[in-house]
C-alpha cells in the first residue's frame, strides 16, 4: 500500500459511515447518547477533506486522525483520532506499507484505543471488534497471507466481534449506566469499527 491507497481508505470509510450513519445512531440511541453515527459522519467527512498531498502514508493517517478529533463529538472522536494517529506514527516516514507494517500500525491503533479508553475485550466497546481484528490479521500474516488476505481476515473478525457484543453487558462508557438493560444491543463503536475495517478490505481488495 502507499499513501494514495490509505487516502482512498479514508475517503471510502467516509462514504460507508455516511451511508450507515442512521443505523449507527439508532444503535447508539438504544444504549448511549444517540449521536454516534452523525458524529462519526461529520468526523470522517472532515478527515476526507484534510488528507495531505505528496505525504507519506503515515502522515495521511495522522492528518485524518487530527481532523476526526477536531470535528467529531462525544467519545468516538478522541478514540478514532488516537487510533489513526498511533497507526500513522507506527508507519513513520516510509513510502510504502507492506503487510507487516500495516499489522504493526493496526496493533498500535489498538494500543492507543486501549490506553485512552481503558477498555478490555468483553467490556462492550469498539475494542471488542478491533482486538479480534488485529489478532486475526496477525494470525493470517504468520500463516503467510498477503496484505489483502490479512485485511480480509481482520474485517471478518471485526464483524464477528461486533455481533458478539449483542449479549454482553456494558462495563464502560454511557452504556454501562444501563447495567443489564445494555444486554441485547450491538455496541455502536464496535459496529463502526467493523465498518471501517470492511472499508479497508474493500480498498486493498481492489489491487
Residue, then its C-alpha position, 0 to 999 in steps of 0.5 A: x500500500x502507499x499513501x494514495x491507497x490509505x487516502x482512498x481508505x479514508x475517503x471510502x470509510x467516509x462514504x460507508x459511515x455516511x451511508x450507515x450513519x442512521x443505523x449507527x445512531x439508532x444503535x447508539x440511541x438504544x444504549x448511549x447518547x444517540x449521536x454516534x453515527x452523525x458524529x462519526x459522519x461529520x468526523x470522517x467527512x472532515x478527515x476526507x477533506x484534510x488528507x495531505x498531498x505528496x505525504x507519506x502514508x503515515x502522515x495521511x493517517x495522522x492528518x485524518x486522525x487530527x481532523x476526526x478529533x477536531x470535528x467529531x463529538x462525544x467519545x468516538x472522536x478522541x478514540x478514532x483520532x488516537x487510533x489513526x494517529x498511533x497507526x500513522x506514527x507506527x508507519x513513520x516516514x516510509x513510502x510504502x506499507x507492506x503487510x507487516x507494517x500495516x499489522x504493526x500500525x493496526x496493533x498500535x491503533x489498538x494500543x492507543x484505543x486501549x490506553x485512552x479508553x481503558x477498555x478490555x475485550x468483553x467490556x462492550x466497546x469498539x475494542x471488542x471488534x478491533x482486538x479480534x481484528x488485529x489478532x486475526x490479521x496477525x494470525x493470517x500474516x504468520x500463516x503467510x497471507x498477503x496484505x489483502x488476505x490479512x485485511x480480509x481476515x481482520x474485517x471478518x473478525x471485526x464483524x464477528x466481534x461486533x455481533x458478539x457484543x449483542x449479549x454482553x453487558x456494558x462495563x464502560x462508557x454511557x452504556x454501562x449506566x444501563x447495567x443489564x438493560x445494555x444486554x441485547x444491543x450491538x455496541x455502536x463503536x464496535x459496529x463502526x469499527x467493523x465498518x471501517x475495517x470492511x472499508x479497508x478490505x474493500x480498498x486493498x481488495x481492489x489491487 
